[in-house]
């Protein structure tokens, strides 16, 4: 399966890089506008890939924090329930 968050920036960067290489292989005089657009496109898409990858890492850390908070909330609820049941047992024994 293709992950579009990572696929599109890499695909676009490879296209711009390919156009940049074609400028040198063609053998004609370099067109400065085409070279500038290719370099900017490749660098911009690689930057976009870095940002997208960083967002995924941040999402993963947030998920871990939420999981630990949920676990601690569940454990505190269980502790309260255990205490409540013990008190009920004490009352029933008396």
C-alpha positions in Angstrom: 0.0 0.0 0.0 1.3 3.5 -0.9 1.3 6.0 1.9 0.4 9.2 0.2 1.8 11.4 3.0 5.3 10.1 2.1 4.8 9.1 -1.5 3.8 12.4 -3.0 6.7 14.6 -1.7 9.3 11.9 -2.7 7.7 11.4 -6.1 7.6 15.2 -6.8 11.2 15.6 -5.6 12.3 12.8 -7.9 10.5 14.4 -10.9 12.2 17.7 -10.3 15.5 16.0 -9.8 15.0 14.1 -13.1 14.3 17.3 -14.9 17.4 18.9 -13.4 19.6 16.0 -14.7 17.9 16.1 -18.1 19.1 19.7 -18.4 22.7 18.5 -18.2 22.2 15.4 -20.4 20.5 17.4 -23.2 23.8 19.0 -24.3 22.3 22.4 -25.1 22.9 25.6 -23.2 21.4 25.5 -19.7 18.2 27.4 -19.3 18.6 29.2 -16.0 14.9 29.4 -15.3 14.4 25.7 -15.8 17.4 24.9 -13.6 16.2 27.3 -10.8 12.6 25.8 -10.9 14.0 22.3 -10.8 16.3 23.0 -7.8 13.5 24.9 -5.9 11.0 22.2 -6.6 13.3 19.4 -5.5 14.4 21.2 -2.4 10.9 22.3 -1.5 9.5 18.7 -1.9 12.3 17.3 0.2 11.5 19.9 2.9 7.9 18.9 2.7 8.9 15.3 3.2 10.9 16.2 6.3 7.9 18.1 7.7 5.5 15.3 7.0 7.9 12.8 8.6 8.3 15.0 11.7 4.5 15.3 12.1 4.3 11.5 12.2 6.9 11.3 14.9 5.0 14.0 17.0 1.8 12.1 16.5 3.4 8.9 17.8 4.7 10.6 21.0 1.3 12.2 21.6 -0.4 8.8 21.3 2.0 7.3 23.8 1.3 10.2 26.2 -2.5 9.6 25.8 -2.1 5.9 26.3 -0.2 6.4 29.6 -2.8 8.9 30.8 -5.6 6.5 29.9 -3.8 3.7 31.7 -3.3 5.7 34.9 -6.9 6.8 34.9 -8.1 3.2 34.5 -5.8 2.1 37.3 -7.0 4.8 39.7 -10.6 3.8 38.9 -9.8 0.2 39.6 -8.2 1.2 42.9 -11.3 3.1 43.9 -13.5 0.2 43.0 -11.4 -2.2 45.0 -11.6 0.1 48.1 -15.4 0.4 47.6 -15.9 -3.3 47.4 -13.7 -3.9 50.5 -15.8 -1.4 52.5 -19.0 -3.1 51.3 -17.6 -6.5 52.4 -16.7 -5.0 55.9 -20.2 -3.7 56.2 -21.8 -7.0 55.2 -19.6 -8.9 57.8 -20.8 -6.6 60.6 
